[in-house]
């Protein structure tokens, strides 16, 4: 009943011109009911009001009647396979999908992300995957450089603090 009640509130929000509120309600519904196609479909409609083809394609990605242009925009925006998997916002098993076509698309997204990571990943295990898939080990280098930068910043802060303390006491 909460799903239908919230969808009715979305209708009221849209009728009153409260598009951002409707969008937030629908995002919450997708989080709460990831297997339900209705909130995803409605969210795509809202993003069409914003003229955002990539987000409309994101929320219609599992539907048979999805737009090829919107799908291409979504796949371009979320070119990284792990980001795309996260963007689909699915939880549970692919067999929970409303249609066999949606299950097949979910499996393809998961397999592509698994290939990019070099290890199997599941929809429920995606939260444990850090960052995005990277080629050539760039992730380690970037992480190391970020760590060195934080260390240097901490040392500079400590130096300013010690200088201020010595100036105050001296």
C-alpha positions in Angstrom: 0.0 0.0 0.0 2.9 2.4 0.7 4.0 2.1 -2.9 0.6 3.1 -4.3 0.1 5.8 -1.7 3.5 7.3 -2.6 2.8 7.1 -6.3 -0.4 9.0 -5.7 1.6 11.7 -3.8 3.9 11.8 -6.8 0.9 12.5 -9.1 -0.2 15.3 -6.7 3.3 16.8 -6.6 3.5 16.8 -10.4 0.1 18.3 -10.8 1.1 21.1 -8.4 4.4 21.7 -10.3 6.6 20.3 -7.5 8.8 18.3 -9.8 11.9 18.1 -7.5 9.7 16.8 -4.7 8.2 14.1 -7.0 11.7 13.2 -8.2 12.8 12.7 -4.6 9.8 10.6 -3.7 10.4 8.4 -6.8 14.1 8.0 -5.9 13.1 6.8 -2.5 10.6 4.4 -4.0 13.3 2.9 -6.3 15.5 2.4 -3.2 12.7 0.8 -1.3 11.3 -1.2 -4.1 14.2 -1.9 -6.5 12.3 -4.8 -8.3 9.2 -2.7 -9.1 9.2 -1.3 -12.6 6.5 1.4 -11.9 8.7 3.8 -9.9 11.6 3.4 -12.3 9.3 4.2 -15.3 7.8 7.2 -13.5 11.3 8.5 -12.6 12.3 8.3 -16.3 9.2 10.4 -17.1 10.3 13.0 -14.5 13.9 13.1 -15.9 12.4 13.7 -19.4 10.8 16.8 -17.9 14.3 18.0 -17.1 15.4 17.0 -20.6 18.0 14.6 -19.1 18.1 11.7 -21.6 20.9 9.9 -19.7 18.9 9.7 -16.5 15.7 8.8 -18.3 17.7 6.0 -20.0 19.1 4.9 -16.6 15.6 4.3 -15.2 14.2 2.7 -18.4 17.3 0.5 -18.8 15.5 -2.7 -17.8 12.4 -2.0 -19.9 11.6 -3.5 -23.3 10.3 -0.2 -24.7 13.3 1.8 -23.7 14.5 4.5 -26.1 17.7 3.7 -28.0 18.8 7.4 -27.7 18.2 7.5 -23.9 20.0 4.1 -23.5 23.0 5.4 -25.4 23.1 8.6 -23.3 23.0 6.5 -20.1 25.7 4.1 -21.3 27.9 7.1 -22.3 27.4 8.9 -19.0 28.1 5.7 -17.0 30.7 4.2 -19.3 32.6 2.6 -16.5 31.0 -0.9 -15.9 31.0 -0.6 -12.1 29.4 2.9 -12.2 26.8 1.6 -14.6 26.1 -1.3 -12.3 25.7 1.0 -9.3 23.5 3.4 -11.4 21.0 0.6 -12.2 20.3 0.5 -8.4 19.3 -3.1 -8.2 19.4 -5.3 -5.1 19.0 -9.1 -4.8 18.9 -11.6 -7.6 18.5 -11.0 -11.3 15.7 -13.6 -11.2 13.6 -11.1 -9.1 13.3 -8.9 -12.2 9.8 -8.3 -13.6 10.6 -9.8 -17.0 13.1 -12.2 -18.5 14.5 -9.4 -20.6 15.2 -7.3 -17.5 16.9 -10.3 -15.9 19.1 -10.8 -18.9 20.1 -7.1 -19.0 20.9 -7.2 -15.3 23.1 -10.3 -15.8 24.9 -8.6 -18.7 25.6 -5.5 -16.6 26.9 -7.6 -13.7 29.0 -9.8 -16.0 30.6 -6.7 -17.6 31.4 -5.2 -14.2 32.8 -8.5 -13.0 35.1 -8.7 -16.1 36.3 -5.1 -15.6 37.1 -5.8 -11.9 38.7 -9.2 -12.7 36.6 -11.0 -10.2 32.9 -11.9 -9.7 30.7 -9.3 -8.2 27.1 -9.6 -7.1 24.3 -7.0 -6.8 24.3 -7.3 -3.0 28.1 -7.3 -2.9 28.5 -4.2 -4.9 28.5 -2.0 -1.8 31.8 -3.7 -0.9 33.4 -2.7 -4.2 35.4 0.4 -3.8 35.7 3.0 -6.6 35.3 2.1 -10.3 37.0 -0.3 -12.6 40.3 1.0 -13.8 42.7 -0.1 -16.5 46.4 -0.6 -16.0 46.4 -0.2 -12.2 45.8 3.5 -12.2 43.7 3.1 -9.1 46.7 2.2 -6.9 48.8 5.0 -8.2 46.0 7.5 -7.7 45.4 6.2 -4.2 49.1 6.4 -3.3 49.4 10.0 -4.6 46.3 10.9 -2.6 47.8 9.4 0.5 51.1 11.2 0.0 49.2 14.5 -0.5 47.3 14.0 2.8 50.5 13.2 4.6 52.2 16.4 3.3 49.2 18.5 4.2 49.1 17.0 7.7 52.8 17.7 8.1 52.3 21.3 7.0 49.5 21.8 9.4 51.5 20.3 12.2 54.5 22.7 11.3 52.2 25.8 11.4 50.8 24.6 14.7 54.2 24.1 16.3 55.5 27.5 14.9 52.4 29.2 16.4 53.0 27.4 19.8 56.7 28.4 19.9 55.8 32.0 18.9 53.2 32.1 21.7 55.5 30.8 24.4 58.7 32.6 23.2 
